[in-house]
Every structure is written in C-alpha cells, then in structure tokens.
Amino acid sequence: MILILGLVLALAGCNLVLGLEPPAGGDGGAGDGGAGDGGASDGGDGDRDGDQIPDDVDVCPDTPDPAQHDEDGDGRGDACDRCPHLFQEPTQEADLDRDGDGVPDVCDPLPDTPGGRLRFWGFNDQADVGGWRTFGQGTAIVASGAVVLTPTIDGELRFSAIDDGRRSTRVEARLTLGAHSPGGGSTRRAAGVLSNLDTSPEQNHFRCQLEADVPVTQSRLALSRQSTSGESLLSVAVVQPDLPVGSVRLALEAGIGPSTYGVACRLDVGQASAELPRTGSTELAAGEAGVRTVGIPRRIEWLAIVDHP
C-alpha cells in the first residue's frame, strides 16, 4: 500500500519551468531574470520588483520572489536563474544559448536543438508536487526543504514526474544519503535517478544508481537498462568501500541527436566524480523520469529535468 504523506502545496510553488514551451497550465517559468520580468516598475525606490526585498540584497531584483530561494548558492535566485541547479559566476558565457530555447548551453544536453525545457523543483516550503507520482511501498513526505523517501525494508520506492509527451534528456538530482542503521534493516541499499527513453513495448528505462549490498564489500555506480523482460547492466564502477554519507549529485544524461541517444551516468561527491558512458541508437520517447531509492531513506534536496519535444 502506498502512503503519500505531507505533500504540502501552496499558492506559489517552487516548481520552475524554463524554456520556450512550458506545459499547458504550468507555472509559466522563471524567465531569464531580465528587467521586464514581474513588472519591475511597480516597486518603489530600492525595490524594483515590489516584493518587499531591497534590491541590494534581493537575489532576483527584477523578479518578484519573497521566498529568496537559491539552491545552487550562486547569488541568482531560483526564480530568475535559468540553470538554478548549477553554480555559475555571472558571465556572458553562463547565459549563452545557441539554439534560443531559453535553456543556456551549460545546462542544455542538446544545445543546438531548439525547443528544450528545464523543469526544476527545489522542494522548499511551497513545493509544487502536484504533478508527481509515487510507486512502490513506503512514504514520500515533503518537509524542511526536501522530499524524504522512506521505502519498506528491502523495498523499492520511486518518485516520478508525469510524462507529458516530451523526451527527458537529462535527469539530475542532489540527494542526502544517511548512514545505514547498524544491527538490522535492509540488505540492499541504492539511490538513483531514472528516465524512460524508449518507444519499445517492453517499456525500457535507464537508471543511474549508486548502490551497495549489506554487509558492504564495495559500493558501485551503475548504469543499467531495465525492461519487463529483465535488467541489462551496461556499465559499472567501484566508487569506494561504503556509500558516502552526506550530499551527492547524480545525473543521467541522454541525447546526442534528434533520433539517437548517448547515455552517461554521473556521480559527484564533493571534489570526486565518476562517469559511466554508454552509446547506442534508438528512437527517443517521452516517459517516466525521477528518482529511486531501495532499502534506505533518502532526502531529495532538488531535482531538475531537461526535456525536448
């Protein structure tokens, strides 16, 4: 039985949609933070956007944003940062957008293919999770600026965005991993991101996952392809003797052209990183995209999905 608890929705959610083609009925997007955003002339002197935050401390001085969330800590708030999950110095290169689709090249996996869209969830106090589904056994609770996934022992829990007819070419998330409880609990531990990229009736999807068994002999970064007929492990690398405790960043990236894919699974832990590439050729299709955990609670601090028509 699936229990979905504490999904707190507010009038001004933290789901940002960036790009030229936001979904019907969506938030409309964070925009590019330009002077025209949010009716800047409505504010008085020192508060151009009228959100009651003085311009000299406002992380989005031209976009009304009372919450002042800045997930990547680069000084541009989520409401006006076109790559809200990527720390960047404010340079001309940071805003370069060759295909003009509203997603800068630095966070667009297909920078020469127009029509890209970046969807970002900060999961803060006003998180908008109305378009998400929970699969498996356990709970998904929004609290303290994160989504906390708690699966049953040895169970799998997925938290996924609803398919709206576009291809998820990059799924990226920052997760907080907790220490394994000694003296019992799950014998399998894993955390990852996933996306369905295939038109096959077998419902193939790709998974980028950090995983380990108990007792721990090694942890692994694994890129796999799963379908109703079974799982195919494409590549695997040993990361370290145990799963890291703390914040890690996982990314699954696909798409090297309009009808072919190149898949890469990436892990960043502080200054260390590992990447597992895999290249193939198939039709790309829209599908499930989100996060997965097995056997142990995970906090999802933010999640970003870049997709294309």
N, C-alpha and C positions, 0 to 999 in steps of 0.2 A: 504494500500500500504506500502510495506516495503522499508525503506530507509536505505541503508548501506553506511555511510559516513566515509571518512577519514581513511580507512584501509590502513595503511602505511606499505609497505613491503620493506625490504632492503635485501642486499645480505647475511648478516649474521644474521639470525633471532634469536629470543630469545626462540623459541620452542626447548626444550631439550627432548631427548628420551633416557631413561636409561634402560638398561636391555639387555638380550641376543638376543632378537628378535625384533629389530626395524622394523617399517613398511617399505615396499618397497618404495624407493625413499625418505625416511625420512632424517633427519639431521644426523643420524648416532649415535647420543648420546653424552653425556657429558663425558662418560668414568668414570674411578674411580680416576682420578687425579694422576695416577701413573707416574713414571719417564719416561715411554715410550710414554706418550701422546704428540702429537703435535710436534714431532721432537725436543726434548729439546736440542739436541746438536747444533742446528743451531744458538742459541743465543750466544752472547759473554759473557765475564765475568760479572757476576751480573745480567744477563738476560737470564736464561736458555732456555726459550721458544721463545725468539726472538720477543716478542710482544711490545717492547719499554717500558715496565713497569719494573722497577728494582725489583729484587727478594725480597728485604727486605720489599716492600710494595705491592707486587703482590698477589692478593687473590687466584690466580691459577698459581704459579710459574712454573709449568711443563705443563701447557695447555695454548696455545695462547688465550688471552682473553683481547683485548684492552678496551672493554666496562667496565670490572670490576664490573659487577652487582652481588650483594649479597643480595637476597631478605630476607633471614632469619637473616642476620647480625651476623652469627657465625664465620666469618673470612674465610670461604671457599666459593669462588665464585660460582655462579650458573653453570658455565661451567665445574667445577670439583667436585661439591658437589653432591653425589648420593642421598641425601634427601634435595634438595635445598629449600624446604619449611619448614624444621624442624630444629630449632636451636639446635645445639649439640656441646658439648665440644669434641675436637679431641681425643677420647679414642678408645681403641681396641673394646669395646662393641658397639660403634657407627657404626663400619664398619662390624659387624658380619652379615654374610649372609649364613645361614644354607643350603638353597637349591641351592646356587651358581648361581642364575639367574640375578645377578647384581643389585638387589634392596635390600638394607640392611633390616634386620629383623625389625628395629624400624619403618620403613615406608612401610613394606610389609604386607598387611592384610592376606596373605596366606604364611607365612614364610617357610613352609615345602612343598610347591607346586612349583616345578620349572617352569620356563617359564614366570615369572612375568615381567612386563614392567612399568616403571614410565614415564609418559609424563608430562612435566612441561612448563607452559607458564608464563613468567614474565611480559609480555605486556609492555616492555620498548620501547625505541625509535625505535628499529629494530624488533619489534614484528612480528612474523610469524603467521598470522591468515588466511592463505590461505585455511586451512582445516576446517574452521568454517562456520556455517550457522546461520542465524537469522530468527526467526519465530515470527509472531505477528505484532503488529502495533507500530511503533516507530523507533528509530535510535540506531545504535551501532557504536560508534566513538572511535578510538584508539588515545589517546592523553595524554601527560605528564605521561607516565609510567603506564597507566591503560586503560582498556576498560570501557567506560561510556555507560551504557544502559539507554535510556530515552524512556519509554513507553508513549502511549497516556493516558489521564485521565481514570482511572479505567481499563486500558488495561493491557494485559499480553505480555511480551517480553521474548523470550528465546534465548540464545546464546549457541550453542551446537557444540561439536566436531563430525565429521563424523564417523559413525560406520565403522570399518574396519575388522569386523569378530572376535572380541575378547570381553571378558566379563569385563565390568567396575566394579571392585570390591571395589573401593574406589574413591569417588569424593570429593575433598576438595578445598575450596576457601577462600581467605581473601577479605572481602568486606568493603567498606566505606559507611556507612549509613548517609544520610543527614537529617536535620530536616524537618518536614512537613511544607509546606507553610501555614501560618495562613490565615483564611478568604476565603478558597476555595480550589479547587483541588480535588484530588482523595479521595473517601470514603473508599477505600481498599488499604492497603499497605502490601507488602510482599517482601521478598528476600530469595532465597534458592538455593540449588543445587539439581540436579536430575539425575537419570540414569534409563535406560530401562534394566530390568534384567530378563525378562520373555519371553518364547517362545510362549506364548498364542497368538492366532489370535486377541484377544482383545487389544493387544499392551499395556499391563500393564507397568507402570513405577512407581518407587518410588521417593518420594520427601521429602527432609528435608528442612523445611522452618520456618523462623522467620516472624511472621505476626501480624497484628492488624487492627481493624476497626476504622473509624472516625465517631463520637467522640470516643476517646480512653478510654476504660474502663480497658483493660488489653492487654498485648502482650503475644503471645503464641509461643512456639516451637512445631512444629507439624511434625509428621511422617505419611505420607499418601501413599496410593496406588491408582493410578488413571488408568482408562481404558476408552475405548469408551463407556462403559455402565455406567460410573459414578465413583465417588471417594469414597474410603473407608478410613476413618481416623483410623489409627492403634493406635496411642497414642499421647497425647498432654500434655504439662506442661506450667503453667503460669511462665513467666520469670520475668517481672517487670511491673510497671504501663504503661510505654511507651517504644517504640522501642529505644534502645540505639543509640546515635549519635556518630559516630566515627567508628573505625575499629573493625570488628567482624570476627570470623572464624567459618565457617560452614563445617561439614563433613558428608557425607553419606557413610557408610561402609557396605559392604555385602560380604558374602562368608565365610563359615566355613568348606567347603569341596568341592570336585570336582562336586558334583551334588546337594548340598543343600545350603541354604543361611541362614545367621543370619543377620538381618539388624539393624543398630544403627544410630541414628541421633544425632549429637553432636554440641553444640554451646559453643564457648569460647569468653568471653568478659573480657579482662584483666585477673584478677585472678579468676573470677567467671566462672563456666561452668555448663552445664546441658546435660544430655544424656538420650535418649529415645530408649530402645532396643525393638526389635521385632524379634521372631524366627519363621521360617516356613520351608517348604520343597518343593522345586520345581526345575525344570531344570533351570540352569543359561544360559542366552544367551546374546550375544553382542547387544548393542543398543545405543540409544542416551544418551549422558552424557554431562552435562554442568551446566549452571546457569539459573536462572529465576528471574524476577522481575515483580511486579504488582503495578501499580499506582504511582511509585515514582522513580526518577533516582537513579542508583546505580553505584558506581565505583568498578570494579573488579581489585584488585591490583595484584593478581596472582591466578592461578588455576592449580591444579595437579590432574591427573587421573592415578590410578594404575589399570592395567587390566591383564588378564590371558587368555591363549588360550582356 
